[in-house]
């Protein structure tokens, strides 16, 4: 746990949709809440339809969580570039999101059912 953000289990079922398809569904989502940002739902990678995701060359860095690797969604209508990110080796305090993936709200829709 960090003073900059908090990570907690997200209750209920969460679904992610993109390109007209369900990309993933889970009951094991985590919610990361960070001051100044909307809460983000993280899906376990095995529940996030990894077969729809292609690793991107894009990497970004967060001073609190570490380096994020990005992924394109392989949709029937064509690739949705850099639509998701994952911290594969998060910094101390963010270890709970290792093995999880999140989706940009403007590129995919995450719903709580």
Secondary structure by P-SEA (a helix, b strand, c coil): ccccbbbbbbccbbbbbccccccccccbbbbbbcccccbbbbccccccccccbbbbcbbbbbccccbbbbbbbbcccccccccccccccccccccccccbbbbccccbbbbcc
